[in-house]
Amino acid sequence: MKYRIQSPGGEALEIEIRDRPDGRLELLRGGEALPVEVSGPEPSGALHLLAGDRSLEAWVEEGPGGKQVRVHLAGRSFTFEVLDERELLALEVESHRPARPETVQARMPGVVVDVRVAPGQAVAAGDAVLVLEAMKMQNEVTCEQGGVVAEVLVERGAAVEAGQDLIRLQPAPED
């Protein structure tokens, strides 16, 4: 049986447990056999592991909905998230997706009363980048993602339409 798990450190792993002809279990990670012999489970639920000259007992508990597994081994507990194929693929795609630039747009027509950022300035998701006045009310315009201001497309006093581009952000540089 194959399991796709996410370790507590966020690493996605493929673990496979196979029956061997001698009745024991074989543990594989990424298709490679691990130097561990596994037998059990015992009626108590315990698994016996032989790793080199070390003998260990382990217990495995399934979490709610089968999405988490807690492994108790050598006095320590480890929690893993069990991923199905779709979730694993989504993690893989997300980790390789390049950051996209963002354009902050006016959500309504109005007049720019304050520009709070300048080109080259770093901003975080949710930061107010300018203020629009519409129907005698001032509304902060925020960015949805963080980055660096690439260009301010409007100035104070400008009349803008709904959907008009106001500020262009570029992804923040990788540290």
NORPE-V154462 format. One record per backbone hydrogen bond with DSSP energy under -0.5 kcal/mol. CO is the residue of the C=O (numbers start at 1). NH is the residue of the N-H. If there is no record, write none. Layout:
# NORPE-V154462
co = <CO:CO>
nh = <NH:NH>
This chain:
# NORPE-V154462
co = <1:3:3:4:5:5:6:7:11:13:13:14:15:16:16:18:20:24:25:26:27:28:29:32:34:36:37:38:39:42:46:46:47:47:48:49:49:50:50:51:54:56:57:58:59:61:63:64:67:68:69:69:70:70:71:71:72:73:76:78:80:80:81:81:83:84:85:86:87:88:89:90:91:92:93:93:94:102:102:104:104:106:110:111:111:112:114:114:118:121:123:124:127:129:129:130:131:131:132:132:133:134:137:139:140:141:141:143:147:148:149:151:151:155:158:160:161:164:166:166:167:168:168:169:170>
nh = <17:5:15:83:7:13:81:10:7:5:15:30:3:18:28:26:23:20:38:18:34:16:32:29:36:27:50:25:48:45:41:42:49:58:39:51:56:37:52:54:51:49:74:47:72:70:66:67:82:63:71:80:61:72:73:78:59:76:73:71:69:82:6:83:4:88:89:90:91:92:93:94:95:96:96:97:97:104:169:166:167:163:160:113:133:157:116:131:121:149:147:127:143:116:117:141:113:114:134:139:111:137:134:132:142:129:130:126:123:170:120:153:168:158:112:110:164:106:153:154:104:150:151:102:148>
